[in-house]
Amino acid sequence: MLRGLADGTWLTWPRMRAIALICGATSLLLLLYLFATATGTLDVYGRPLGTDFSNVWTAGRMATLGAAPDAWDWPKHYAFQQAAHHSTSVPFYGWHYPPPFLLVASLLALLPYVPALIVWQLSTLSAAALLLRSIVPDRRTLLLGLTAPVVFVCAGHGHNGFLTAALLGGGLFLLERRPFWAGILLGCLVYKPQFALLIPPLLLVTGNWRALAGAVLSAAVLVAATFACWGWPVWEAFLRSLPLTRTVIIENGATGWQKIQSPFAMIRMWGGGVEAAYAVQGFATAASIAIALWLARRSKPEVRNAAVMAAAILSTPYVLDYDYVVLGFGAAFLIADGMHRGFLGYEKSLLALVWIAPLFARQLAEMTLLPLGQATALAVLWLAARRALVLDGALAFRSLSFHRSRGWSGR
């Protein structure tokens, strides 16, 4: 049994295909059930279809009606959500994003709610799928990618995990090929800046000035566009909302500690205080970014990219399970490198765990307080560091004996 876990021989293609089809079919049926049993924009449980998409569409509609700054005013935003969904009992989904994301929300709000949700999810998922197929050019890639449990988690919440993964993963993928356009993609992460903490130091450490110029340009254009559309009031409203967001959402975990899968949330879930949680998060942020930067100068691009994707997850206190689409792309970069240079011991088995974990990570954390989500992010970072040490000789450890195998699945 241990040998099978080490060399990954248990991970045969028929077994992978069967699990993927079961997960994919179940996810699709659940989504269809929610839409089929919905009344207007609300599902059978009284929640907006796409749940969190409610704050995106509502903020966009408020902006189109000339009330853009009010999107960060929670009582006003909630009142607008209630009116939009024709329900006074609809759950509140707060808007916490910087103004650049309001540009996207405004465009989506030009459509009715349900069509906007469908367009939003299909367009961003298509972009992510196209990138995934480019990273791992194999006929099985799309089946395993589109049926991954994290896809259902993200789609069920109507969230932006697909967009974040496409921008970050796409920027990293193009970094050597088209550095300026890579920077353009990376700069667009200004809409969700907690996932871009390590991008400036990464580009500086690697001396990729063209990518840095592209990132600065795209970020500046998006910021300038918000001023052109709504002026300073939207930024003032956003900045004024930050203390409340920090206290209620991050420090007190209004979203639920089982959903917020970060080192900070792990400590809070275990009963630790805010100061202890910030201390652990600070260490995790510094350590993960340092490892990613170290690998950036000593490893293959795919290994570096996997480390950066994992570090992006570990370096923010506010990351939810649907954001783990980003980690899935980290695993994809490792698979691409493994197909080229062979897989090390236990690598396939751990990557399979990363694939399946979002299916039950939230429930496991809620019932047992075990932070499986954080563990999978650490696993991807560790696998990337080990590949650099063993295969790239980052510390002259190439003589270490590890099992290696070709291919990313058995027959």
C-alpha positions as CSV (number, residue, x, y, z in Angstrom):
1,M,0.0,0.0,0.0
2,L,2.8,2.5,1.0
3,R,4.6,1.6,-2.2
4,G,1.5,2.4,-4.2
5,L,1.2,5.8,-2.5
6,A,4.9,6.5,-3.1
7,D,5.0,5.7,-6.8
8,G,1.4,6.7,-7.6
9,T,0.6,3.4,-9.3
10,W,-2.8,3.4,-7.6
11,L,-3.7,6.5,-9.6
12,T,-4.6,4.8,-12.8
13,W,-6.4,6.6,-15.6
14,P,-9.6,4.6,-15.4
15,R,-9.8,5.3,-11.7
16,M,-9.1,9.0,-12.2
17,R,-11.7,9.2,-15.0
18,A,-14.4,7.5,-12.9
19,I,-13.9,9.8,-9.9
20,A,-13.8,12.9,-12.2
21,L,-17.0,11.9,-13.9
22,I,-18.8,11.2,-10.6
23,C,-17.6,14.5,-9.2
24,G,-18.5,16.5,-12.3
25,A,-21.9,14.9,-12.8
26,T,-22.8,15.4,-9.2
27,S,-21.7,19.1,-9.3
28,L,-23.6,19.7,-12.5
29,L,-26.8,18.1,-11.1
30,L,-26.6,20.1,-7.9
31,L,-26.2,23.4,-9.9
32,L,-29.1,22.5,-12.2
33,Y,-31.2,21.6,-9.2
34,L,-30.6,25.0,-7.6
35,F,-31.6,26.8,-10.8
36,A,-34.6,24.5,-11.5
37,T,-36.1,25.0,-8.1
38,A,-35.3,28.7,-7.9
39,T,-38.0,31.4,-7.5
40,G,-36.9,34.4,-9.3
41,T,-33.3,35.1,-8.3
42,L,-33.5,33.1,-5.0
43,D,-32.8,29.4,-4.7
44,V,-35.0,26.9,-2.8
45,Y,-33.1,27.8,0.4
46,G,-33.9,31.5,0.1
47,R,-30.4,32.5,-0.9
48,P,-29.5,34.4,-4.1
49,L,-28.4,32.1,-6.9
50,G,-24.6,32.3,-6.9
51,T,-24.8,33.6,-3.3
52,D,-21.8,35.9,-3.2
53,F,-22.4,37.1,-6.7
54,S,-25.3,39.1,-5.1
55,N,-22.8,41.6,-3.8
56,V,-21.1,41.9,-7.2
57,W,-24.2,42.5,-9.2
58,T,-25.8,44.8,-6.6
59,A,-22.7,46.9,-6.3
60,G,-22.6,47.2,-10.1
61,R,-26.2,48.2,-10.3
62,M,-25.7,50.8,-7.6
63,A,-22.9,52.2,-9.6
64,T,-24.9,52.4,-12.8
65,L,-27.6,54.3,-10.9
66,G,-25.2,56.9,-9.6
67,A,-24.7,55.5,-6.1
68,A,-21.3,53.9,-6.5
69,P,-19.9,55.0,-3.1
70,D,-22.9,53.5,-1.3
71,A,-21.7,50.0,-2.3
72,W,-19.3,50.1,0.6
73,D,-22.1,51.3,3.0
74,W,-23.3,48.0,4.4
75,P,-26.9,49.1,5.4
76,K,-27.5,50.8,2.0
77,H,-26.0,47.9,0.1
78,Y,-28.2,45.4,2.0
79,A,-31.3,47.5,1.4
80,F,-30.5,47.4,-2.3
81,Q,-29.9,43.6,-2.2
82,Q,-33.3,43.1,-0.5
83,A,-35.0,45.2,-3.2
84,A,-33.1,43.5,-6.0
85,H,-34.1,40.0,-4.8
86,H,-37.6,41.1,-3.7
87,S,-37.0,39.7,-0.2
88,T,-36.4,41.2,3.2
89,S,-35.0,38.0,4.5
90,V,-32.3,37.5,1.9
91,P,-28.8,37.0,3.5
92,F,-26.5,39.9,3.3
93,Y,-23.3,39.6,1.2
94,G,-21.0,42.5,1.8
95,W,-18.9,44.3,-0.8
96,H,-15.3,44.6,0.3
97,Y,-13.4,45.0,-3.0
98,P,-11.3,47.9,-4.2
99,P,-12.9,50.2,-6.8
100,P,-11.3,48.5,-9.9
101,F,-13.6,45.5,-9.4
102,L,-16.5,47.9,-9.6
103,L,-15.7,48.3,-13.3
104,V,-16.4,44.6,-13.9
105,A,-19.5,44.7,-11.6
106,S,-20.9,47.6,-13.5
107,L,-20.7,45.8,-16.8
108,L,-22.3,42.7,-15.4
109,A,-25.1,44.8,-13.9
110,L,-26.2,45.9,-17.4
111,L,-27.7,42.4,-17.6
112,P,-30.5,41.0,-15.5
113,Y,-29.2,39.1,-12.4
114,V,-29.4,35.4,-13.6
115,P,-28.0,36.0,-17.1
116,A,-25.2,38.1,-15.6
117,L,-24.3,35.3,-13.2
118,I,-24.2,32.8,-16.0
119,V,-22.1,35.0,-18.3
120,W,-19.8,35.8,-15.4
121,Q,-19.1,32.2,-14.5
122,L,-18.9,30.8,-18.0
123,S,-16.6,33.5,-19.3
124,T,-14.1,33.4,-16.4
125,L,-14.2,29.5,-16.2
126,S,-13.5,29.4,-20.0
127,A,-10.5,31.6,-19.6
128,A,-9.2,29.5,-16.7
129,A,-9.8,26.3,-18.7
130,L,-7.9,27.6,-21.7
131,L,-5.0,28.5,-19.5
132,L,-5.1,25.1,-17.8
133,R,-4.9,23.3,-21.2
134,S,-1.9,25.5,-22.1
135,I,-0.1,24.6,-18.9
136,V,-0.8,20.9,-19.2
137,P,-1.2,20.1,-22.9
138,D,-2.8,16.7,-22.5
139,R,-6.1,15.4,-23.7
140,R,-7.1,14.5,-20.1
141,T,-6.5,17.9,-18.7
142,L,-9.9,19.5,-19.3
143,L,-11.8,16.6,-17.9
144,L,-9.9,16.6,-14.7
145,G,-9.8,20.4,-14.5
146,L,-13.5,21.1,-15.2
147,T,-14.7,18.3,-12.8
148,A,-12.4,19.3,-9.9
149,P,-14.5,19.9,-6.7
150,V,-13.1,23.4,-6.3
151,V,-14.8,24.3,-9.6
152,F,-18.2,23.5,-8.1
153,V,-17.3,25.3,-4.9
154,C,-16.4,28.4,-6.9
155,A,-19.3,28.2,-9.3
156,G,-21.8,27.6,-6.5
157,H,-20.7,30.8,-4.9
158,G,-20.7,32.8,-8.1
159,H,-17.2,33.9,-7.2
160,N,-14.1,35.3,-8.8
161,G,-11.7,32.4,-8.2
162,F,-11.6,31.5,-11.9
163,L,-10.7,35.1,-12.8
164,T,-8.0,35.4,-10.0
165,A,-6.5,32.1,-11.1
166,A,-6.5,33.1,-14.8
167,L,-4.8,36.4,-14.1
168,L,-2.2,35.1,-11.7
169,G,-1.6,31.8,-13.5
170,G,-1.6,33.4,-16.9
171,G,0.8,36.1,-15.9
172,L,3.2,33.5,-14.5
173,F,2.8,31.3,-17.5
174,L,3.7,34.1,-19.9
175,L,6.5,35.6,-17.8
176,E,9.3,34.2,-19.9
177,R,7.4,34.1,-23.2
178,R,5.8,37.6,-23.2
179,P,6.9,39.4,-20.1
180,F,5.1,42.7,-20.9
181,W,1.7,41.0,-21.4
182,A,2.4,38.8,-18.4
183,G,2.8,42.0,-16.4
184,I,-0.5,43.4,-17.8
185,L,-2.3,40.3,-16.4
186,L,-0.6,40.5,-13.1
187,G,-1.3,44.2,-12.7
188,C,-5.0,43.4,-13.0
189,L,-4.9,41.7,-9.7
190,V,-5.2,45.2,-8.2
191,Y,-8.9,44.2,-8.0
192,K,-8.0,41.6,-5.4
193,P,-4.6,42.7,-4.1
194,Q,-4.2,40.2,-1.3
195,F,-3.3,37.7,-3.9
196,A,-0.6,39.9,-5.4
197,L,1.6,40.6,-2.3
198,L,4.6,38.8,-3.7
199,I,4.3,39.9,-7.3
200,P,6.3,43.2,-7.0
201,P,9.2,41.5,-5.1
202,L,9.1,38.5,-7.6
203,L,9.5,40.8,-10.6
204,L,12.2,42.8,-8.8
205,V,14.2,39.8,-7.7
206,T,14.1,38.2,-11.2
207,G,14.9,41.6,-12.8
208,N,11.9,41.3,-15.1
209,W,11.5,45.0,-15.8
210,R,9.2,44.6,-18.8
211,A,6.8,42.6,-16.8
212,L,7.0,45.1,-14.0
213,A,6.2,47.9,-16.4
214,G,3.2,46.0,-17.7
215,A,1.9,45.4,-14.2
216,V,2.3,49.1,-13.2
217,L,0.6,50.2,-16.5
218,S,-2.5,47.9,-16.2
219,A,-2.9,48.7,-12.5
220,A,-2.6,52.4,-13.1
221,V,-5.1,52.3,-16.0
222,L,-7.7,50.4,-13.9
223,V,-7.2,52.9,-11.0
224,A,-7.4,55.9,-13.4
225,A,-10.6,54.4,-14.9
226,T,-12.3,54.4,-11.5
227,F,-11.4,58.0,-11.0
228,A,-12.8,58.8,-14.5
229,C,-16.0,57.0,-13.8
230,W,-16.7,57.9,-10.1
231,G,-13.9,60.2,-8.8
232,W,-12.4,60.2,-5.4
233,P,-15.7,59.3,-3.5
234,V,-15.5,55.6,-4.3
235,W,-11.9,55.4,-3.0
236,E,-12.9,57.3,0.1
237,A,-15.8,55.0,0.7
238,F,-13.6,51.9,0.2
239,L,-10.9,53.2,2.6
240,R,-13.5,54.1,5.2
241,S,-14.9,50.6,5.1
242,L,-11.6,48.8,5.7
243,P,-11.6,49.0,9.5
244,L,-15.1,47.4,9.7
245,T,-14.2,44.8,7.2
246,R,-11.0,43.9,9.1
247,T,-12.8,43.7,12.4
248,V,-16.0,41.9,11.4
249,I,-14.9,39.7,8.5
250,I,-11.3,38.9,9.1
251,E,-10.7,39.1,12.9
252,N,-14.2,37.9,14.1
253,G,-14.7,35.5,11.2
254,A,-18.3,36.5,10.3
255,T,-17.9,34.4,7.1
256,G,-17.1,31.3,9.2
257,W,-13.7,30.0,10.2
258,Q,-14.3,26.7,8.3
259,K,-14.7,28.7,5.1
260,I,-11.7,31.1,5.7
261,Q,-8.9,28.7,5.0
262,S,-5.8,30.7,6.0
263,P,-3.2,30.4,8.8
264,F,-4.9,33.3,10.6
265,A,-8.3,31.5,10.5
266,M,-6.7,28.3,11.7
267,I,-5.5,29.9,14.9
268,R,-8.8,31.6,15.4
269,M,-10.7,28.4,14.7
270,W,-8.6,26.7,17.4
271,G,-9.5,29.4,19.9
272,G,-6.4,31.6,19.6
273,G,-6.6,35.3,20.1
274,V,-6.3,37.9,17.4
275,E,-2.7,38.8,18.3
276,A,-1.6,35.2,18.1
277,A,-3.4,34.7,14.8
278,Y,-1.7,37.8,13.3
279,A,1.7,36.5,14.5
280,V,1.2,33.1,12.9
281,Q,-0.1,34.7,9.7
282,G,2.8,37.1,9.6
283,F,5.3,34.2,9.9
284,A,3.4,32.2,7.2
285,T,3.3,35.3,4.9
286,A,7.0,36.0,5.3
287,A,8.1,32.4,5.0
288,S,6.0,31.5,2.0
289,I,7.0,34.6,0.1
290,A,10.7,34.0,1.0
291,I,10.5,30.4,-0.3
292,A,8.8,31.5,-3.5
293,L,11.4,34.2,-4.1
294,W,14.3,31.8,-3.4
295,L,12.8,29.3,-5.9
296,A,12.4,32.0,-8.5
297,R,16.1,32.3,-9.0
298,R,16.9,28.6,-8.6
299,S,14.3,26.5,-10.3
300,K,12.4,25.9,-13.5
301,P,9.6,28.3,-14.3
302,E,6.9,25.6,-13.6
303,V,8.3,24.9,-10.2
304,R,8.6,28.7,-9.4
305,N,5.0,29.2,-10.6
306,A,3.7,26.4,-8.4
307,A,5.4,28.0,-5.4
308,V,4.1,31.4,-6.2
309,M,0.5,30.1,-6.5
310,A,0.8,28.3,-3.1
311,A,2.4,31.4,-1.5
312,A,-0.4,33.5,-2.8
313,I,-2.8,31.3,-0.8
314,L,-0.7,31.2,2.3
315,S,0.3,34.9,2.5
316,T,-3.2,36.4,3.1
317,P,-5.3,36.1,6.2
318,Y,-8.5,36.2,4.1
319,V,-8.7,33.4,1.6
320,L,-11.8,31.2,1.2
321,D,-12.2,27.7,-0.1
322,Y,-13.4,28.9,-3.5
323,D,-10.1,30.9,-3.8
324,Y,-8.4,27.5,-3.9
325,V,-8.9,27.5,-7.6
326,V,-5.5,29.3,-7.5
327,L,-3.9,26.3,-5.7
328,G,-5.3,24.0,-8.4
329,F,-3.2,25.9,-10.9
330,G,-0.2,25.5,-8.7
331,A,-0.8,21.8,-8.8
332,A,-1.1,22.0,-12.6
333,F,2.3,23.6,-12.9
334,L,3.8,20.8,-10.8
335,I,2.1,18.2,-13.1
336,A,3.5,19.9,-16.2
337,D,7.0,19.7,-14.7
338,G,6.4,16.2,-13.6
339,M,5.4,15.1,-17.1
340,H,8.6,16.6,-18.4
341,R,11.1,15.5,-15.8
342,G,9.4,12.7,-13.9
343,F,7.5,12.6,-10.6
344,L,9.1,12.2,-7.2
345,G,7.9,9.9,-4.4
346,Y,4.4,10.6,-3.1
347,E,4.1,13.5,-5.4
348,K,1.2,12.1,-7.4
349,S,-0.7,11.0,-4.3
350,L,-0.3,14.5,-2.7
351,L,-1.5,16.2,-5.9
352,A,-4.5,13.9,-5.9
353,L,-5.3,15.1,-2.4
354,V,-5.0,18.7,-3.5
355,W,-7.5,17.9,-6.3
356,I,-10.1,16.2,-4.0
357,A,-9.7,18.2,-0.8
358,P,-12.1,21.1,-1.6
359,L,-14.9,18.6,-1.7
360,F,-14.8,18.2,2.1
361,A,-12.2,20.6,3.5
362,R,-14.9,23.0,4.8
363,Q,-17.0,20.3,6.4
364,L,-13.9,18.6,7.9
365,A,-12.8,21.9,9.5
366,E,-16.3,22.5,10.8
367,M,-16.6,19.1,12.4
368,T,-13.0,18.3,13.5
369,L,-11.1,21.7,13.4
370,L,-8.6,20.1,11.1
371,P,-7.3,22.7,8.5
372,L,-7.1,20.5,5.4
373,G,-7.2,23.5,3.1
374,Q,-4.1,25.0,4.6
375,A,-2.4,21.6,4.6
376,T,-2.8,21.3,0.9
377,A,-1.4,24.7,0.3
378,L,1.6,23.8,2.4
379,A,1.9,20.5,0.4
380,V,2.1,22.3,-2.9
381,L,4.7,24.7,-1.6
382,W,6.7,21.8,-0.1
383,L,6.5,19.8,-3.4
384,A,7.8,22.8,-5.3
385,A,10.7,23.3,-2.9
386,R,11.6,19.6,-3.0
387,R,11.6,19.6,-6.8
388,A,14.0,22.5,-6.7
389,L,16.3,20.8,-4.2
390,V,16.3,17.4,-5.9
391,L,16.0,18.2,-9.6
392,D,17.4,21.6,-9.9
393,G,20.2,21.2,-7.4
394,A,19.2,24.4,-5.5
395,L,21.4,23.3,-2.6
396,A,23.5,20.7,-4.3
397,F,21.2,17.9,-3.0
398,R,20.9,16.1,-6.3
399,S,22.4,12.9,-4.9
400,L,19.4,12.4,-2.6
401,S,17.5,9.2,-3.5
402,F,13.8,9.7,-4.3
403,H,11.5,7.6,-6.3
404,R,10.8,9.0,-9.8
405,S,8.2,8.0,-12.3
406,R,7.1,9.3,-15.7
407,G,3.6,10.2,-16.7
408,W,0.9,11.8,-14.5
409,S,-1.3,8.7,-14.2
410,G,-1.1,4.9,-14.7
411,R,-2.7,3.3,-17.6
